[in-house]
Amino acid sequence: MDSEQYRIGELAEKAGVTRRTVHYYMARGLLPPSQGTGLGTTYSDEHLYRIMLIKKLQDQYLPLDQIRIRITDMSLEQVKISLESEPVIVSEQTIPYSVEKMTCLDYKRIPVGFGVEIHFPSKDEKAKEFAEKLNQYAQKMMKEG
């Protein structure tokens, strides 16, 4: 069965994103190149499904760099399977990241409340202590109103 073809506006509307977001995802390496150029540019179902998976992973608070690492080598079928699974399984794989002395980081989360979470590198004790202090301060602020 042939893949559906979309213009940028149709793809953006169907995926629930803006045209600018589609272009941004392509520039960041999250989407394959479009077909054609200029006014004849078209996008396929693969673009649509990949955008849907990106949004699903963003709902799990994954940064785009991590999402790119996870989905770049996925086939269209793997993307579809990931979309159908509830929830998308996010492995605890190490994610390349560059911050001063650190080269690889796994992240932990502390739910604060009101939909806010604090994320910190799990292997960084100072970051953990700081995140815990932030959480204590946030809890105090919420109690005080």
Buried (B, 14 or more C-beta within 10 A) or exposed (E): EEBBBBBBEBBBEBBEBEEEBBBBBBEEEBBBEBEEEEEEEBBBBBBBBBBBBBBBBEEEEBBBBBBBBBBEEBEBEEBBEBBEEEEBEEEEEEBEBEEEEEEEBEBBEBEBEEEEEBBBBBBBEEBBEEBEEBBEEBEEEEEEE
